[in-house]
């Protein structure tokens, strides 16, 4: 079975001040989310160029976070 990364946790990565997760997003979604709410969403280092999006955890409720993680899972597991 091939190993796949769906969610990465980042705790103050390179002193950026964020406790966040990084998840893959469909084409165009990263830009739309950041444009909509740049305090919650950001382009993470390394994987941001591949469309992944960062989510600041204390800026999102559990239900919305669950939906973003579910979408990331479906994107990776059911491409």
BELDAMO-V694317 format. One record per backbone hydrogen bond with DSSP energy under -0.5 kcal/mol. CO is the residue of the C=O (numbers start at 1). NH is the residue of the N-H. Records with the same first field share a line. If there is no record, write none. Layout:
BEGIN
CO: NH, NH
END
This chain:
BEGIN
4: 6
6: 24
8: 22
10: 12, 20
12: 15
13: 16
18: 12, 20
19: 57
20: 10
21: 55
22: 8
23: 53
26: 29, 30
28: 32
29: 33
30: 34
31: 35
32: 36
33: 37
37: 40, 41
40: 56
42: 44, 54
44: 48
45: 47
47: 50, 52
48: 51
53: 23
54: 42
55: 21, 57
56: 59
57: 60
61: 65
62: 66
63: 67
64: 68
65: 69
66: 70
67: 71
68: 72
69: 73
70: 74
71: 75
72: 76
73: 77
74: 78
END
